[in-house]
Amino acid sequence: MRRFALILALWPGVLAAEGFQRLSGDEILSALVGKKLGYGDGIWQTFDGAMGTQYFSGRPSAGRWAVRNGQYCSVWPPSDLWACYDVLQSGDVIRFVDESGGATDGTYAE
């Protein structure tokens, strides 16, 4: 149990060491509204101010997004289940971290 607590205590330091800073709810909005992120291999996602999001990975997919409790959350029809992620930033890189610690990085694109 102590080891787990130590890992949790050190986790923010690891993120900071990589240059990533966790974003607050308002910072998430500023970082995403009106922006496009590229994920490599022609995959990208846009975020609009009406809280719509478009994801393209060979074909387009439309979803909704929101900021809830300081996290980015999204839902992709036909599912009605929202998934939420911590959001971190280092320069032009936005990192989404799921509840299990898995991370996806996107880079601002034009």
N, C-alpha and C positions, 0 to 999 in steps of 0.2 A: 504494500500500500504506500509506503514512503517513497518507493521508486516512482510510482505513478504520480504522486504529488510533486516530486522533483521534476519529472518530465513536464508536467503542466506548468510549473513555475518557470522553467527555462524556455518553454515554447515561444513566448513573445520575444525573448532575446534572440532566438534563432531567426525569427522573422525579421527583426530589426537588423541583425547582422547581414542579412541578404539585401538590405535596403528597402524592404517592404514596410509600409505603415498601414495599420488597420484604419479603415475609413468609417466615420460616423454616418448616420442616416443622411444628413444634409450633404455631406461630402460624397456619398454614393450618388445622390441625385446630380450633383455638379459634375461628377466624373462620367456619368452615363447619358444623361438627357441630351439628345441631338448628336450622339456619337456613334461611331462604327468601330467595332473591334474585329481584328483579323486573328484567326486561330491557326493559320498555316494551311497549306494544301487547298487554297481556294475557299476555305470555310470562313464565314463572317457572320456578324450579328449587329443589328442596329437597335437603338433604344429611343423611342420618341417621348415627348412630353405628355402625351395622352395616355402614357403607360402601356403602349403597344410595343412589341419587340418582334423583329423579323430575324430568322435564323436561316442561313443558306449553307447547305452541305450537299451539293448536287441538285437539290430542289428546295424551294422555299417552304418555310414553316412559320406560321404566325402564332404568337402567344401574347400573354399579358405579363406585366411585371409590376412590382411594388417594392417599397422599402417598409419593412416591418421589424420593429424591435432592433434597429440598427443593422439589419441584414437585407441583402438583395434577395427577393423571392420571385419565382416565376411559375407560371402554369401554362401547359401546352395542350390545347384541345386535341382530341376529345376528352382527355383526362381532366378532372376537376381538382386534382391534388396539387397543392402548392409545395414547391421545394425551396428551401432557403439556404443562403450561403453567406459566410463572412466575406467581406470584400477588402482587399489590400491593394496598395499601389506602390510602384517603384518607377518613377519617371513615366514613360509611355506604356508601361505594362500594368494591366489590371489583373489581379488574381482572385478567382472565386474558390473558396474553400468550403467543402461540404462537411456535414456533421461527423463523418468518419476521418476527416483530415485530408481527403483527396483534393488535389488542386488542379485547376484549369487556368492557364494564362492566355490572355488576349492582349493584343497590341493595337493601339490606336491606328486606324487606317483611314484612307480618304475615299 
